[in-house]
Amino acid sequence: MDERHFSRRMIAFLLCLAVAVAALGYGVYSWLNTEPGWVTIEARGGCGPEFTFRYLFTQGGMEDTDRHRTLRNLFDRLTIQAYRQFSPAEVLEEGTNLQYINAHPNQNVQVEPVLYQAFEQAQAYEDRSVYLGPLYGLYTDLAYSQDDGEARGYDPYESPEQAAFCQTVADFARDPAAVNVKLLGDNTLRLEVSPAYLSYAQDQGVETFLDFGWQRNAYIIDYFAKELASQGFTSGVLTSTDGFSRSLFAGAEPSLYSLYTWHEEGRAVVAGQVQLDQIGGAADFRAFPMPGQEGRCYVREDGQIRHPYVDPEDGLCRAAVPALVLYAPDKTCVQLMEQGRRLFIAQNLDRTALAALTGEGIYALAVENGTLLHSDPAAEVQELYSGYEAQALPYSKRT
């Protein structure tokens, strides 16, 4: 090797080494040190990719750095726990979950409180959507179709065989004598399935009687909010990719909400932005695909969309409008989801019933035939999509 100017090269090397060490040290410091402001808390496993968690740190320094680390580990555990509990397919090496319940009909099963409480809430609202499990699987298969030819084999609107299957499962799902979860207390329940339904399920290859389907993340995000608050984390915002959101703040924070809808050109667009003064929880029903939501909807070549909002009357997917949002300063996602599901899964939007929700402190946004409807007297509509108009619905004083 050329040894000329060795001292100069050594000095240059040491200078480069010093710069590299300083840069590395600053990078590690920046990574470990939490500055005041909004930070995205990422979960590495479970259902973490389906949620965005933004948290506001106010102190900075080592105190918030320690809280950041604790919060990250806590959220990671919660996403793994939620995924395992609500999965109709995940087989656990230890413990029980939704898959275990499905695999052990007519047997007493002790479950985790989060799952038991989900069934309690569904029953309190007389909501039997969870019994549509076989149909959610069908619509997922449909959503992953590569083309219309493949989709026809799954689409009940195109296949008489699948239409008959949907109707039969819907009939079973509505009948408590055919299938029902009996709550026995002490986090113990029993999935009761009639001999007729068991026989039909065996003939059809059905293994999933229960599935929370499109409702799942409403239960999960409320679970996150409850657990985070119990650990003293109360200044963040949780959102799911499929439209549910919760604010952890004690009081509702003003926010700018973007309402999406489906454009006739075959893409999701922002119908308008609405300045909201009070939003603690929100349920956004979307009968169309959003970017990054593979396996949720299928768009046919003629523009028709198949989505997961299944009508319990006949098992067909149905939506009164492309987009509907319910929000309130003091409601959970499950409460808003339950209020909105009957309005959304319908032939037509019942504007009177939608406006009446304001008497319960629940406000609405919807897109119907190029009109952005809103029932919040404080809502300020901005940035309407070209050709769209805004219309206020009548509202009642809160009871």
MARLUM-907230 format. One record per residue (C-alpha): residue number from 1; residue in three letters; x, y negated, z. Coordinates in Angstrom, 2 decimals, decimal comma, padded with zeros to 5 digits, m for minus. Layout:
<recs>
(rec NUM 'Ala' (X Y Z))
...
</recs>
This chain:
<recs>
(rec 1 'Met' (000,00 000,00 000,00))
(rec 2 'Asp' (001,11 m003,54 m000,67))
(rec 3 'Glu' (002,39 m004,90 002,64))
(rec 4 'Arg' (002,96 m008,46 001,47))
(rec 5 'His' (001,24 m011,26 003,47))
(rec 6 'Phe' (000,36 m008,71 006,16))
(rec 7 'Ser' (m000,09 m011,34 008,87))
(rec 8 'Arg' (m002,48 m013,40 006,72))
(rec 9 'Arg' (m004,54 m010,34 005,90))
(rec 10 'Met' (m004,62 m009,31 009,56))
(rec 11 'Ile' (m005,86 m012,77 010,56))
(rec 12 'Ala' (m008,55 m012,65 007,85))
(rec 13 'Phe' (m009,56 m009,16 009,00))
(rec 14 'Leu' (m009,83 m010,29 012,63))
(rec 15 'Leu' (m011,90 m013,31 011,59))
(rec 16 'Cys' (m014,29 m011,08 009,60))
(rec 17 'Leu' (m014,47 m008,65 012,52))
(rec 18 'Ala' (m015,32 m011,49 014,90))
(rec 19 'Val' (m018,06 m012,74 012,58))
(rec 20 'Ala' (m019,48 m009,22 012,21))
(rec 21 'Val' (m019,46 m008,61 015,97))
(rec 22 'Ala' (m021,10 m012,00 016,60))
(rec 23 'Ala' (m023,78 m011,32 013,98))
(rec 24 'Leu' (m024,41 m007,86 015,39))
(rec 25 'Gly' (m024,59 m009,24 018,91))
(rec 26 'Tyr' (m027,03 m011,95 017,85))
(rec 27 'Gly' (m029,17 m009,40 016,02))
(rec 28 'Val' (m029,32 m007,13 019,06))
(rec 29 'Tyr' (m030,08 m010,12 021,28))
(rec 30 'Ser' (m032,89 m011,27 018,97))
(rec 31 'Trp' (m034,30 m007,76 018,82))
(rec 32 'Leu' (m034,22 m007,28 022,58))
(rec 33 'Asn' (m035,15 m010,81 023,62))
(rec 34 'Thr' (m038,81 m011,85 023,24))
(rec 35 'Glu' (m039,40 m015,48 022,37))
(rec 36 'Pro' (m042,66 m017,25 023,30))
(rec 37 'Gly' (m045,36 m016,90 020,64))
(rec 38 'Trp' (m047,30 m014,27 018,72))
(rec 39 'Val' (m045,66 m010,86 018,31))
(rec 40 'Thr' (m046,94 m007,87 016,36))
(rec 41 'Ile' (m046,90 m004,73 018,51))
(rec 42 'Glu' (m046,30 m001,74 016,27))
(rec 43 'Ala' (m047,21 001,82 017,20))
(rec 44 'Arg' (m045,07 004,53 015,66))
(rec 45 'Gly' (m047,48 007,45 015,85))
(rec 46 'Gly' (m051,07 008,61 016,13))
(rec 47 'Cys' (m053,58 006,25 014,59))
(rec 48 'Gly' (m051,23 003,28 015,01))
(rec 49 'Pro' (m050,99 002,51 011,25))
(rec 50 'Glu' (m054,77 001,92 011,20))
(rec 51 'Phe' (m054,50 m000,97 013,68))
(rec 52 'Thr' (m052,83 m004,34 013,91))
(rec 53 'Phe' (m052,10 m005,56 017,43))
(rec 54 'Arg' (m050,98 m009,16 017,85))
(rec 55 'Tyr' (m050,01 m010,30 021,34))
(rec 56 'Leu' (m049,26 m013,79 022,65))
(rec 57 'Phe' (m046,21 m014,03 024,91))
(rec 58 'Thr' (m045,98 m017,32 026,78))
(rec 59 'Gln' (m042,87 m017,11 028,99))
(rec 60 'Gly' (m040,05 m015,79 026,85))
(rec 61 'Gly' (m036,79 m014,54 028,30))
(rec 62 'Met' (m036,29 m011,29 030,15))
(rec 63 'Glu' (m039,72 m011,34 031,81))
(rec 64 'Asp' (m041,56 m011,22 028,49))
(rec 65 'Thr' (m038,90 m008,92 027,07))
(rec 66 'Asp' (m039,74 m006,37 029,77))
(rec 67 'Arg' (m043,48 m006,88 029,19))
(rec 68 'His' (m042,97 m006,45 025,45))
(rec 69 'Arg' (m041,18 m003,14 025,97))
(rec 70 'Thr' (m043,86 m001,94 028,40))
(rec 71 'Leu' (m046,64 m003,01 026,05))
(rec 72 'Arg' (m045,04 m001,33 023,05))
(rec 73 'Asn' (m044,68 001,97 024,91))
(rec 74 'Leu' (m048,23 001,73 026,28))
(rec 75 'Phe' (m049,78 001,01 022,88))
(rec 76 'Asp' (m047,78 003,86 021,36))
(rec 77 'Arg' (m049,20 006,29 023,93))
(rec 78 'Leu' (m052,74 004,99 023,45))
(rec 79 'Thr' (m052,66 005,44 019,67))
(rec 80 'Ile' (m051,40 009,00 019,99))
(rec 81 'Gln' (m054,01 009,83 022,64))
(rec 82 'Ala' (m056,86 008,31 020,60))
(rec 83 'Tyr' (m055,84 010,08 017,40))
(rec 84 'Arg' (m055,65 013,45 019,11))
(rec 85 'Gln' (m058,94 013,08 020,96))
(rec 86 'Phe' (m061,07 011,89 018,03))
(rec 87 'Ser' (m059,55 014,13 015,36))
(rec 88 'Pro' (m061,95 016,78 014,03))
(rec 89 'Ala' (m059,02 018,67 012,50))
(rec 90 'Glu' (m056,01 018,32 014,86))
(rec 91 'Val' (m055,40 021,55 016,80))
(rec 92 'Leu' (m053,82 020,74 020,15))
(rec 93 'Glu' (m051,32 023,06 021,78))
(rec 94 'Glu' (m052,73 022,04 025,16))
(rec 95 'Gly' (m055,98 020,40 026,20))
(rec 96 'Thr' (m059,19 019,79 024,30))
(rec 97 'Asn' (m060,40 017,34 021,67))
(rec 98 'Leu' (m063,10 016,98 019,02))
(rec 99 'Gln' (m061,66 019,85 016,98))
(rec 100 'Tyr' (m061,75 022,11 020,03))
(rec 101 'Ile' (m065,40 021,27 020,69))
(rec 102 'Asn' (m066,29 022,08 017,07))
(rec 103 'Ala' (m064,47 025,39 017,32))
(rec 104 'His' (m066,28 026,40 020,53))
(rec 105 'Pro' (m070,02 025,86 019,99))
(rec 106 'Asn' (m072,38 026,85 022,80))
(rec 107 'Gln' (m069,54 026,82 025,34))
(rec 108 'Asn' (m068,85 024,42 028,20))
(rec 109 'Val' (m065,79 022,29 027,43))
(rec 110 'Gln' (m064,08 019,78 029,71))
(rec 111 'Val' (m062,78 016,82 027,72))
(rec 112 'Glu' (m060,88 013,60 028,31))
(rec 113 'Pro' (m062,95 010,67 029,66))
(rec 114 'Val' (m062,52 008,64 026,44))
(rec 115 'Leu' (m064,28 011,34 024,41))
(rec 116 'Tyr' (m066,96 012,01 027,00))
(rec 117 'Gln' (m067,76 008,30 027,23))
(rec 118 'Ala' (m068,04 008,07 023,44))
(rec 119 'Phe' (m070,77 010,71 023,45))
(rec 120 'Glu' (m072,45 008,93 026,37))
(rec 121 'Gln' (m072,56 005,69 024,38))
(rec 122 'Ala' (m073,86 007,37 021,23))
(rec 123 'Gln' (m076,66 009,01 023,19))
(rec 124 'Ala' (m077,53 005,76 024,95))
(rec 125 'Tyr' (m078,18 004,23 021,52))
(rec 126 'Glu' (m079,94 007,37 020,27))
(rec 127 'Asp' (m077,36 007,48 017,50))
(rec 128 'Arg' (m076,97 010,92 015,96))
(rec 129 'Ser' (m074,49 009,87 013,28))
(rec 130 'Val' (m071,77 011,99 014,91))
(rec 131 'Tyr' (m073,70 015,13 013,85))
(rec 132 'Leu' (m073,16 014,25 010,18))
(rec 133 'Gly' (m069,65 015,74 010,40))
(rec 134 'Pro' (m069,94 018,04 007,36))
(rec 135 'Leu' (m071,00 015,10 005,19))
(rec 136 'Tyr' (m068,12 012,86 006,23))
(rec 137 'Gly' (m065,79 015,61 005,05))
(rec 138 'Leu' (m067,64 015,80 001,73))
(rec 139 'Tyr' (m067,36 012,04 001,13))
(rec 140 'Thr' (m063,67 012,11 002,03))
(rec 141 'Asp' (m063,09 014,78 m000,61))
(rec 142 'Leu' (m065,07 012,65 m003,06))
(rec 143 'Ala' (m062,98 009,58 m002,25))
(rec 144 'Tyr' (m059,77 011,44 m003,10))
(rec 145 'Ser' (m061,03 012,48 m006,54))
(rec 146 'Gln' (m058,69 011,62 m009,39))
(rec 147 'Asp' (m061,40 010,88 m011,96))
(rec 148 'Asp' (m065,16 010,95 m012,54))
(rec 149 'Gly' (m065,00 014,51 m013,78))
(rec 150 'Glu' (m063,58 015,74 m010,51))
(rec 151 'Ala' (m065,82 013,42 m008,50))
(rec 152 'Arg' (m069,02 014,89 m009,98))
(rec 153 'Gly' (m068,38 018,12 m008,13))
(rec 154 'Tyr' (m068,60 016,29 m004,79))
(rec 155 'Asp' (m071,01 013,47 m005,58))
(rec 156 'Pro' (m074,55 014,15 m004,31))
(rec 157 'Tyr' (m075,85 011,46 m006,66))
(rec 158 'Glu' (m074,54 013,57 m009,58))
(rec 159 'Ser' (m074,62 017,13 m008,27))
(rec 160 'Pro' (m078,00 018,69 m007,35))
(rec 161 'Glu' (m076,16 021,32 m005,31))
(rec 162 'Gln' (m074,41 018,68 m003,21))
(rec 163 'Ala' (m077,62 016,67 m002,88))
(rec 164 'Ala' (m079,34 019,74 m001,44))
(rec 165 'Phe' (m076,40 020,31 000,92))
(rec 166 'Cys' (m076,56 016,68 002,12))
(rec 167 'Gln' (m080,29 016,87 002,74))
(rec 168 'Thr' (m080,00 020,14 004,65))
(rec 169 'Val' (m077,18 018,90 006,87))
(rec 170 'Ala' (m079,03 015,61 007,47))
(rec 171 'Asp' (m082,11 017,56 008,53))
(rec 172 'Phe' (m080,06 019,64 010,96))
(rec 173 'Ala' (m078,26 016,51 012,25))
(rec 174 'Arg' (m081,51 014,72 013,10))
(rec 175 'Asp' (m082,88 017,72 014,99))
(rec 176 'Pro' (m081,68 018,04 018,63))
(rec 177 'Ala' (m082,95 021,62 018,64))
(rec 178 'Ala' (m080,52 022,45 015,82))
(rec 179 'Val' (m077,42 020,68 017,07))
(rec 180 'Asn' (m076,84 018,62 020,18))
(rec 181 'Val' (m074,13 017,68 022,67))
(rec 182 'Lys' (m075,34 018,24 026,20))
(rec 183 'Leu' (m073,54 016,13 028,80))
(rec 184 'Leu' (m073,05 018,11 031,99))
(rec 185 'Gly' (m071,15 015,59 034,11))
(rec 186 'Asp' (m067,54 015,66 035,33))
(rec 187 'Asn' (m066,38 015,10 031,72))
(rec 188 'Thr' (m067,85 018,47 030,75))
(rec 189 'Leu' (m070,11 018,96 027,75))
(rec 190 'Arg' (m071,52 021,68 025,55))
(rec 191 'Leu' (m072,05 021,56 021,79))
(rec 192 'Glu' (m075,33 023,44 021,36))
(rec 193 'Val' (m075,86 024,82 017,85))
(rec 194 'Ser' (m078,89 026,89 016,87))
(rec 195 'Pro' (m078,50 030,35 015,29))
(rec 196 'Ala' (m080,03 029,03 012,06))
(rec 197 'Tyr' (m077,47 026,22 011,78))
(rec 198 'Leu' (m074,59 028,52 012,75))
(rec 199 'Ser' (m075,64 030,93 010,00))
(rec 200 'Tyr' (m075,95 028,14 007,42))
(rec 201 'Ala' (m072,56 026,70 008,45))
(rec 202 'Gln' (m070,92 030,10 008,04))
(rec 203 'Asp' (m072,44 030,54 004,58))
(rec 204 'Gln' (m071,28 027,06 003,51))
(rec 205 'Gly' (m067,83 027,25 005,10))
(rec 206 'Val' (m068,64 024,43 007,52))
(rec 207 'Glu' (m066,36 024,21 010,54))
(rec 208 'Thr' (m066,93 020,60 011,62))
(rec 209 'Phe' (m070,28 019,92 013,25))
(rec 210 'Leu' (m069,11 016,73 014,99))
(rec 211 'Asp' (m067,19 013,82 013,49))
(rec 212 'Phe' (m067,41 010,14 014,39))
(rec 213 'Gly' (m066,53 009,31 010,78))
(rec 214 'Trp' (m066,65 005,63 009,91))
(rec 215 'Gln' (m067,63 004,81 013,52))
(rec 216 'Arg' (m064,48 006,28 015,03))
(rec 217 'Asn' (m062,37 003,13 015,18))
(rec 218 'Ala' (m065,11 001,18 016,96))
(rec 219 'Tyr' (m064,81 003,59 019,88))
(rec 220 'Ile' (m061,02 003,63 019,67))
(rec 221 'Ile' (m060,56 m000,13 019,60))
(rec 222 'Asp' (m062,83 m000,53 022,64))
(rec 223 'Tyr' (m060,76 002,15 024,38))
(rec 224 'Phe' (m057,59 000,22 023,58))
(rec 225 'Ala' (m059,07 m003,02 024,88))
(rec 226 'Lys' (m060,21 m001,42 028,13))
(rec 227 'Glu' (m056,89 000,32 028,82))
(rec 228 'Leu' (m054,76 m002,71 027,91))
(rec 229 'Ala' (m056,83 m005,00 030,13))
(rec 230 'Ser' (m056,52 m002,55 033,03))
(rec 231 'Gln' (m052,73 m002,89 032,73))
(rec 232 'Gly' (m052,89 m006,69 032,76))
(rec 233 'Phe' (m052,46 m007,31 029,01))
(rec 234 'Thr' (m055,18 m009,84 028,25))
(rec 235 'Ser' (m053,87 m012,21 025,58))
(rec 236 'Gly' (m053,93 m010,26 022,34))
(rec 237 'Val' (m056,08 m009,44 019,33))
(rec 238 'Leu' (m056,73 m005,93 017,98))
(rec 239 'Thr' (m057,96 m005,29 014,45))
(rec 240 'Ser' (m058,52 m002,08 012,50))
(rec 241 'Thr' (m058,05 m001,63 008,77))
(rec 242 'Asp' (m061,73 m000,70 008,40))
(rec 243 'Gly' (m063,14 m003,89 009,88))
(rec 244 'Phe' (m063,39 m003,72 013,68))
(rec 245 'Ser' (m061,71 m006,31 015,89))
(rec 246 'Arg' (m061,51 m007,25 019,57))
(rec 247 'Ser' (m060,03 m010,25 021,32))
(rec 248 'Leu' (m058,47 m009,52 024,71))
(rec 249 'Phe' (m058,68 m013,15 025,81))
(rec 250 'Ala' (m060,96 m013,89 028,75))
(rec 251 'Gly' (m062,71 m016,58 026,70))
(rec 252 'Ala' (m063,52 m016,49 023,00))
(rec 253 'Glu' (m060,92 m018,20 020,83))
(rec 254 'Pro' (m061,75 m020,27 017,71))
(rec 255 'Ser' (m060,71 m018,48 014,55))
(rec 256 'Leu' (m060,94 m018,63 010,76))
(rec 257 'Tyr' (m062,66 m015,48 009,49))
(rec 258 'Ser' (m062,27 m014,29 005,89))
(rec 259 'Leu' (m065,35 m012,47 004,63))
(rec 260 'Tyr' (m064,56 m010,05 001,81))
(rec 261 'Thr' (m066,93 m008,73 m000,81))
(rec 262 'Trp' (m066,77 m006,69 m004,01))
(rec 263 'His' (m066,46 m008,57 m007,28))
(rec 264 'Glu' (m068,06 m007,28 m010,47))
(rec 265 'Glu' (m064,60 m007,11 m012,05))
(rec 266 'Gly' (m063,80 m004,25 m009,70))
(rec 267 'Arg' (m061,81 m005,77 m006,87))
(rec 268 'Ala' (m062,24 m007,08 m003,35))
(rec 269 'Val' (m062,31 m010,87 m003,08))
(rec 270 'Val' (m062,77 m013,39 m000,28))
(rec 271 'Ala' (m066,38 m014,56 m000,57))
(rec 272 'Gly' (m065,64 m017,38 001,83))
(rec 273 'Gln' (m063,90 m018,37 005,01))
(rec 274 'Val' (m065,87 m019,30 008,09))
(rec 275 'Gln' (m064,59 m021,31 011,05))
(rec 276 'Leu' (m065,95 m019,52 014,11))
(rec 277 'Asp' (m065,92 m020,99 017,59))
(rec 278 'Gln' (m066,90 m017,84 019,42))
(rec 279 'Ile' (m065,75 m014,37 018,46))
(rec 280 'Gly' (m064,73 m011,81 021,05))
(rec 281 'Gly' (m065,66 m008,71 019,07))
(rec 282 'Ala' (m066,57 m008,08 015,44))
(rec 283 'Ala' (m067,81 m005,22 013,28))
(rec 284 'Asp' (m067,23 m005,70 009,55))
(rec 285 'Phe' (m069,21 m003,27 007,36))
(rec 286 'Arg' (m067,70 m002,97 003,85))
(rec 287 'Ala' (m069,19 m000,73 001,19))
(rec 288 'Phe' (m066,13 m001,06 m001,03))
(rec 289 'Pro' (m062,41 m000,25 m000,88))
(rec 290 'Met' (m059,85 m002,62 000,57))
(rec 291 'Pro' (m056,13 m002,43 m000,30))
(rec 292 'Gly' (m054,39 000,28 001,67))
(rec 293 'Gln' (m057,57 002,25 002,44))
(rec 294 'Glu' (m057,07 005,41 000,42))
(rec 295 'Gly' (m059,55 008,18 001,08))
(rec 296 'Arg' (m062,38 005,86 002,13))
(rec 297 'Cys' (m064,21 004,96 m001,11))
(rec 298 'Tyr' (m064,43 006,12 m004,69))
(rec 299 'Val' (m065,09 003,67 m007,52))
(rec 300 'Arg' (m066,65 005,24 m010,60))
(rec 301 'Glu' (m065,79 004,16 m014,11))
(rec 302 'Asp' (m069,21 002,49 m014,39))
(rec 303 'Gly' (m068,48 000,43 m011,26))
(rec 304 'Gln' (m070,67 002,33 m008,80))
(rec 305 'Ile' (m069,05 002,93 m005,42))
(rec 306 'Arg' (m069,30 005,90 m003,10))
(rec 307 'His' (m068,51 005,02 000,51))
(rec 308 'Pro' (m068,71 006,64 003,97))
(rec 309 'Tyr' (m071,87 004,91 005,25))
(rec 310 'Val' (m074,16 007,94 005,22))
(rec 311 'Asp' (m077,91 007,61 005,63))
(rec 312 'Pro' (m079,06 010,16 008,25))
(rec 313 'Glu' (m082,37 010,59 006,42))
(rec 314 'Asp' (m081,00 012,27 003,31))
(rec 315 'Gly' (m077,21 012,34 003,67))
(rec 316 'Leu' (m076,62 009,91 000,79))
(rec 317 'Cys' (m074,29 006,94 001,12))
(rec 318 'Arg' (m076,28 003,72 001,12))
(rec 319 'Ala' (m075,66 000,01 001,79))
(rec 320 'Ala' (m078,13 m002,88 001,80))
(rec 321 'Val' (m075,40 m005,39 000,88))
(rec 322 'Pro' (m071,71 m005,10 m000,03))
(rec 323 'Ala' (m070,56 m006,80 003,18))
(rec 324 'Leu' (m072,04 m007,49 006,61))
(rec 325 'Val' (m070,28 m008,79 009,72))
(rec 326 'Leu' (m071,69 m008,96 013,23))
(rec 327 'Tyr' (m069,72 m010,81 015,90))
(rec 328 'Ala' (m070,21 m012,09 019,42))
(rec 329 'Pro' (m068,12 m013,63 022,20))
(rec 330 'Asp' (m069,02 m010,97 024,77))
(rec 331 'Lys' (m069,86 m007,74 022,92))
(rec 332 'Thr' (m067,80 m004,63 022,29))
(rec 333 'Cys' (m067,22 m003,15 018,86))
(rec 334 'Val' (m069,48 m000,20 019,64))
(rec 335 'Gln' (m072,30 m002,53 020,68))
(rec 336 'Leu' (m071,96 m004,52 017,46))
(rec 337 'Met' (m071,59 m001,40 015,32))
(rec 338 'Glu' (m074,76 000,07 016,80))
(rec 339 'Gln' (m076,70 m003,14 016,19))
(rec 340 'Gly' (m075,54 m003,34 012,61))
(rec 341 'Arg' (m075,64 000,23 011,32))
(rec 342 'Arg' (m079,41 000,38 010,72))
(rec 343 'Leu' (m079,38 m003,02 009,01))
(rec 344 'Phe' (m076,46 m002,08 006,78))
(rec 345 'Ile' (m077,36 001,53 005,94))
(rec 346 'Ala' (m080,62 000,65 004,23))
(rec 347 'Gln' (m082,14 m000,03 000,82))
(rec 348 'Asn' (m082,45 m003,77 001,42))
(rec 349 'Leu' (m081,19 m006,26 003,96))
(rec 350 'Asp' (m083,76 m007,22 006,59))
(rec 351 'Arg' (m082,96 m010,92 006,96))
(rec 352 'Thr' (m085,56 m011,40 009,68))
(rec 353 'Ala' (m084,06 m008,69 011,86))
(rec 354 'Leu' (m080,56 m010,01 011,15))
(rec 355 'Ala' (m081,49 m013,53 012,21))
(rec 356 'Ala' (m083,27 m012,23 015,32))
(rec 357 'Leu' (m079,97 m010,93 016,70))
(rec 358 'Thr' (m078,97 m014,49 017,55))
(rec 359 'Gly' (m081,40 m014,27 020,44))
(rec 360 'Glu' (m079,05 m011,63 021,90))
(rec 361 'Gly' (m075,95 m013,71 021,28))
(rec 362 'Ile' (m074,97 m011,76 018,16))
(rec 363 'Tyr' (m074,23 m013,68 014,96))
(rec 364 'Ala' (m074,00 m012,46 011,40))
(rec 365 'Leu' (m072,28 m013,04 008,09))
(rec 366 'Ala' (m073,39 m011,24 004,94))
(rec 367 'Val' (m072,97 m011,38 001,19))
(rec 368 'Glu' (m076,08 m010,80 m000,90))
(rec 369 'Asn' (m076,31 m011,52 m004,63))
(rec 370 'Gly' (m073,63 m014,21 m004,64))
(rec 371 'Thr' (m074,88 m015,88 m001,45))
(rec 372 'Leu' (m072,96 m016,01 001,81))
(rec 373 'Leu' (m075,53 m015,79 004,59))
(rec 374 'His' (m074,74 m016,93 008,13))
(rec 375 'Ser' (m076,81 m017,09 011,31))
(rec 376 'Asp' (m074,40 m018,97 013,58))
(rec 377 'Pro' (m075,38 m022,64 013,95))
(rec 378 'Ala' (m071,76 m023,47 014,77))
(rec 379 'Ala' (m070,31 m021,67 011,75))
(rec 380 'Glu' (m068,46 m023,86 009,26))
(rec 381 'Val' (m068,23 m022,25 005,81))
(rec 382 'Gln' (m065,14 m023,06 003,77))
(rec 383 'Glu' (m063,45 m021,94 000,54))
(rec 384 'Leu' (m066,45 m020,30 m001,09))
(rec 385 'Tyr' (m065,64 m018,02 m004,00))
(rec 386 'Ser' (m066,33 m019,57 m007,40))
(rec 387 'Gly' (m070,06 m019,47 m008,15))
(rec 388 'Tyr' (m071,05 m018,47 m004,61))
(rec 389 'Glu' (m073,25 m020,52 m002,32))
(rec 390 'Ala' (m073,80 m020,57 001,44))
(rec 391 'Gln' (m077,18 m020,24 003,13))
(rec 392 'Ala' (m078,01 m020,51 006,83))
(rec 393 'Leu' (m080,41 m017,97 008,31))
(rec 394 'Pro' (m082,90 m019,08 010,97))
(rec 395 'Tyr' (m081,64 m018,45 014,47))
(rec 396 'Ser' (m083,15 m018,10 017,92))
(rec 397 'Lys' (m081,87 m019,32 021,25))
(rec 398 'Arg' (m080,09 m016,67 023,25))
(rec 399 'Thr' (m082,29 m014,88 025,77))
</recs>
